[in-house]
């Protein structure tokens, strides 16, 4: 049994600074969002902060941006998903 996942062993360490910046950016967006959703749901805002790590872990396990290349959509383009291409 291997304790280190395969994708982690193949991780490109040159991507670490960019991934760290992306992580801090997502954190800065998620904290107010989690608090706002908890307030909308009518529960204490702390509950939104308690649940936030579950969402982060879920995305870390199930989501990946390593094989996507997206460009910034034009101002008139509303279908940004059409601009994302899988990696070769």
N, CA and C of each residue as an Amber inpcrd file, in Angstrom:
protein
   264
   0.8480000  -1.1790000   0.0000000   0.0000000   0.0000000   0.0000000
   0.8960000   1.2460000   0.0000000   0.6220000   2.1290000  -0.9250000
   1.4070000   3.3500000  -1.0160000   0.6370000   4.4990000  -0.3610000
   1.3300000   5.2190000   0.4850000   0.6770000   6.3060000   1.2010000
   0.6610000   7.6040000   0.3980000   1.5710000   7.7610000  -0.5530000
   1.6250000   8.9680000  -1.3730000   0.8990000   8.7020000  -2.6870000
  -0.1220000   9.5190000  -3.0010000  -0.8590000   9.2980000  -4.2530000
   0.0550000   9.4380000  -5.4740000  -0.3240000   8.7730000  -6.5480000
   0.4660000   8.7850000  -7.7810000   0.6200000  10.1880000  -8.3360000
  -0.4580000  10.9680000  -8.3230000  -0.3880000  12.3060000  -8.8850000
   0.5720000  13.1900000  -8.0930000   0.7210000  12.9380000  -6.7940000
   1.6310000  13.7460000  -5.9870000   3.0830000  13.3950000  -6.2900000
   3.3450000  12.1380000  -6.5850000   4.7090000  11.7460000  -6.9460000
   5.1170000  12.3430000  -8.2870000   4.1690000  12.5800000  -9.1800000
   4.4600000  13.1390000 -10.4920000   4.3190000  14.6550000 -10.5340000
   4.0830000  15.2860000  -9.3960000   3.8350000  16.7290000  -9.3520000
   5.0800000  17.5040000  -9.7820000   4.8870000  18.4820000 -10.6460000
   5.9660000  19.3360000 -11.1250000   6.2080000  20.4360000 -10.0940000
   7.3500000  20.4140000  -9.4370000   7.6350000  21.3600000  -8.3590000
   7.7820000  22.7950000  -8.8580000   7.9760000  22.9720000 -10.1340000
   8.0490000  24.3290000 -10.6800000   6.6850000  25.0070000 -10.6330000
   5.6300000  24.2310000 -10.5270000   4.2790000  24.7810000 -10.4470000
   3.9080000  25.2160000  -9.0360000   4.7370000  24.9080000  -8.0570000
   4.3990000  25.1850000  -6.6590000   4.1490000  26.6660000  -6.3770000
   4.9920000  27.6100000  -6.8190000   4.6900000  29.0160000  -6.5260000
   3.3520000  29.4790000  -7.1030000   3.0630000  29.0910000  -8.3320000
   1.7890000  29.4760000  -8.9450000   0.6160000  28.8230000  -8.2240000
   0.7780000  27.5540000  -7.8280000  -0.2850000  26.8690000  -7.0970000
  -0.5020000  27.4900000  -5.7230000   0.5710000  27.9410000  -5.0720000
   0.4410000  28.5910000  -3.7650000  -0.3010000  29.9210000  -3.8890000
   0.0190000  30.6980000  -4.9220000  -0.6820000  31.9610000  -5.1530000
  -2.1550000  31.6970000  -5.4480000  -2.4280000  30.6740000  -6.2510000
  -3.8190000  30.3200000  -6.5500000  -4.5560000  29.8950000  -5.2820000
  -3.8830000  29.1560000  -4.4190000  -4.5060000  28.7230000  -3.1650000
  -4.8550000  29.8870000  -2.2610000  -3.9570000  30.8470000  -2.1360000
  -4.2240000  32.0300000  -1.3090000  -5.3530000  32.8630000  -1.9130000
  -5.3820000  32.9560000  -3.2190000  -6.4460000  33.6990000  -3.8870000
  -7.8030000  33.0470000  -3.6440000  -7.8600000  31.7460000  -3.7880000
  -9.1160000  31.0270000  -3.5470000  -9.5480000  31.1660000  -2.0950000
  -8.5860000  31.0930000  -1.1700000  -8.9110000  31.2630000   0.2430000
  -9.5210000  32.6460000   0.4850000  -8.9280000  33.6780000  -0.1280000
  -9.4230000  35.0450000   0.0560000 -10.8420000  35.2040000  -0.4830000
 -11.2080000  34.4210000  -1.4860000 -12.5610000  34.4760000  -2.0240000
 -13.5330000  33.5970000  -1.2410000 -13.0420000  32.4690000  -0.7360000
 -13.9340000  31.5070000  -0.0780000 -14.3780000  31.9260000   1.3110000
 -13.5300000  32.6100000   2.0530000 -13.8980000  32.9850000   3.4230000
 -15.1380000  33.8810000   3.4370000 -15.1600000  34.9970000   2.7070000
 -16.3880000  35.7950000   2.7290000 -17.5860000  35.0760000   2.1140000
 -17.3220000  34.2500000   1.0950000 -18.4200000  33.5210000   0.4730000
 -19.0280000  32.5150000   1.4510000 -18.2050000  31.8010000   2.1830000
 -18.7030000  30.8270000   3.1560000 -19.5030000  31.5200000   4.2510000
 -19.0220000  32.6650000   4.6880000 -19.7460000  33.4040000   5.7180000
 -21.0850000  33.9270000   5.1890000 -21.0870000  34.3820000   3.9440000
 -22.3260000  34.8950000   3.3610000 -23.3540000  33.7880000   3.1700000
 -22.9280000  32.6340000   2.6660000 -23.8760000  31.5260000   2.4790000
 -24.4370000  31.0440000   3.8050000 -23.6160000  31.0280000   4.8430000
 -24.1230000  30.6360000   6.1550000 -25.1560000  31.6480000   6.6440000
 -24.8910000  32.9360000   6.4260000 -25.8540000  33.9570000   6.8250000
 -27.1540000  33.8390000   6.0660000 -27.0640000  33.5350000   4.7560000
 -28.2790000  33.3520000   3.9470000 -29.0620000  32.1390000   4.4300000
 -28.3520000  31.0920000   4.8330000 -29.0130000  29.8740000   5.3030000
 -29.6150000  30.0410000   6.6900000 -29.2560000  31.1280000   7.3720000
 -29.8330000  31.3700000   8.6870000 -29.1070000  30.6570000   9.8120000
 -27.8900000  30.2310000   9.5670000 -27.0830000  29.5990000  10.6140000
 -25.9490000  30.5550000  10.9750000 -25.3070000  30.3560000  12.1140000
 -24.1920000  31.2410000  12.4610000 -23.0980000  31.2010000  11.3900000
 -22.4670000  32.3600000  11.1690000 -21.4720000  32.4430000  10.1090000
 -20.2790000  31.5230000  10.3600000 -20.0400000  31.1640000  11.6120000
 -18.9400000  30.2480000  11.9160000 -19.1600000  28.8960000  11.2510000
 -20.4120000  28.4990000  11.0930000 -20.6950000  27.2080000  10.4500000
 -20.1890000  27.1840000   9.0170000 -20.2940000  28.2970000   8.3220000
 -19.7630000  28.3670000   6.9630000 -18.2630000  28.1800000   6.9450000
 -17.5760000  28.7270000   7.9460000 -16.1230000  28.5590000   8.0240000
 -15.7410000  27.1330000   8.4030000 -16.5730000  26.4850000   9.2090000
 -16.2880000  25.0960000   9.5930000 -16.4400000  24.1480000   8.4080000
 -17.3740000  24.4290000   7.5110000 -17.6400000  23.5530000   6.3690000
 -16.6820000  23.8240000   5.2160000 -16.0990000  25.0060000   5.1700000
 -15.2200000  25.3860000   4.0660000 -14.0800000  24.4020000   3.8200000
 -13.3780000  23.8930000   4.8410000 -12.2980000  22.9320000   4.5600000
 -12.7800000  21.6600000   3.8590000 -14.0110000  21.2530000   4.1160000
 -14.5430000  20.0750000   3.4300000 -14.6420000  20.3210000   1.9260000
 -15.0520000  21.5140000   1.5430000 -15.1340000  21.8520000   0.1270000
 -13.7430000  21.8880000  -0.5040000 -12.7760000  22.4090000   0.2210000
 -11.4140000  22.4880000  -0.2990000 -10.8290000  21.0920000  -0.4850000
 -11.0130000  20.2320000   0.4950000 -10.5030000  18.8640000   0.3910000
 -11.2080000  18.1200000  -0.7390000 -12.5160000  18.3260000  -0.8620000
 -13.2520000  17.6880000  -1.9480000 -12.7400000  18.1130000  -3.3100000
 -12.4620000  19.4010000  -3.4690000 -11.9280000  19.8590000  -4.7480000
 -10.5090000  19.3400000  -4.9770000  -9.7110000  19.3020000  -3.9200000
  -8.3330000  18.8190000  -4.0650000  -8.3090000  17.3610000  -4.5020000
  -9.2710000  16.5770000  -4.0300000  -9.3110000  15.1630000  -4.3970000
  -9.9590000  14.9180000  -5.7570000 -10.9650000  15.7030000  -6.0910000
 -11.7540000  15.4140000  -7.2850000 -11.5020000  16.3550000  -8.4580000
 -10.9790000  17.5350000  -8.1950000 -10.7920000  18.5090000  -9.2550000
  -9.3250000  18.7260000  -9.5560000  -9.0560000  19.1800000 -10.7420000
  -7.6800000  19.4590000 -11.1250000  -7.6760000  20.4870000 -12.2270000
  -6.7120000  21.3830000 -12.1820000  -6.5670000  22.3560000 -13.2500000
  -5.2670000  22.1260000 -14.0060000  -4.5980000  21.0270000 -13.7590000
  -3.3190000  20.7510000 -14.3910000  -3.4620000  20.5180000 -15.8950000
  -4.5810000  19.9970000 -16.3330000  -4.7400000  19.6710000 -17.7520000
  -5.7810000  20.5550000 -18.4160000  -5.7710000  21.8190000 -18.0720000
  -6.6660000  22.7660000 -18.7320000  -5.8730000  23.9980000 -19.1130000
  -6.1920000  24.5170000 -20.2790000  -5.5910000  25.7720000 -20.7090000
  -6.7270000  26.6810000 -21.1210000  -6.9450000  27.7200000 -20.3530000
  -8.0450000  28.6320000 -20.6300000  -7.5010000  30.0210000 -20.9050000
  -8.1010000  30.6720000 -21.8560000  -7.7440000  32.0570000 -22.1220000
  -8.8430000  32.9490000 -21.5690000  -8.5150000  34.1970000 -21.3660000
  -9.5060000  35.1460000 -20.8700000 -10.5010000  35.4120000 -21.9920000
 -11.7820000  35.2430000 -21.7200000 -12.7690000  35.4370000 -22.7890000
 -12.8800000  36.8990000 -23.1920000 -13.2970000  37.1000000 -24.4320000
 -13.5440000  38.4480000 -24.9180000 -14.6930000  39.0690000 -24.1370000
 -14.7890000  40.3750000 -24.2310000 -15.8300000  41.0760000 -23.4790000
 -17.2240000  40.6270000 -23.9150000 -17.3960000  40.3670000 -25.1910000
 -18.7080000  39.9830000 -25.7100000 -18.9600000  38.4820000 -25.6170000
 -17.9370000  37.7340000 -25.2710000 -18.0870000  36.2760000 -25.2200000
 -18.5800000  35.8590000 -23.8450000 -19.7520000  35.2600000 -23.7900000
 -20.2960000  34.8260000 -22.5080000 -20.0650000  33.3420000 -22.2620000
 -19.6430000  32.6090000 -23.2650000 -19.4120000  31.1640000 -23.1180000
 -17.9200000  30.9260000 -22.9010000 -17.4390000  31.2040000 -21.7120000
 -16.0150000  31.0520000 -21.4170000 -15.5900000  29.5860000 -21.4560000
 -16.5170000  28.6820000 -21.2090000 -16.1820000  27.2630000 -21.2060000
 -15.7510000  26.7860000 -22.5920000 -16.2060000  27.4460000 -23.6330000
 -15.8120000  27.0620000 -24.9880000 -14.3500000  27.3440000 -25.2550000
 -13.7390000  28.2160000 -24.4590000 -12.3610000  28.6060000 -24.6760000
 -11.3870000  27.6940000 -23.9600000 -11.8720000  26.7850000 -23.1290000
 -11.0030000  25.8610000 -22.3990000 -10.7280000  24.6330000 -23.2490000
  -9.4590000  24.2960000 -23.3640000  -9.0570000  23.1480000 -24.1650000
  -8.2940000  22.1560000 -23.2950000  -8.5130000  20.8630000 -23.4770000
  -7.7330000  19.8940000 -22.7090000  -6.2710000  19.8880000 -23.1780000
  -5.3830000  19.5090000 -22.2740000  -3.9680000  19.4400000 -22.6290000
  -3.7130000  18.2600000 -23.5570000  -2.7050000  18.3870000 -24.3650000
  -2.3550000  17.3100000 -25.3030000  -1.5880000  16.2390000 -24.5840000
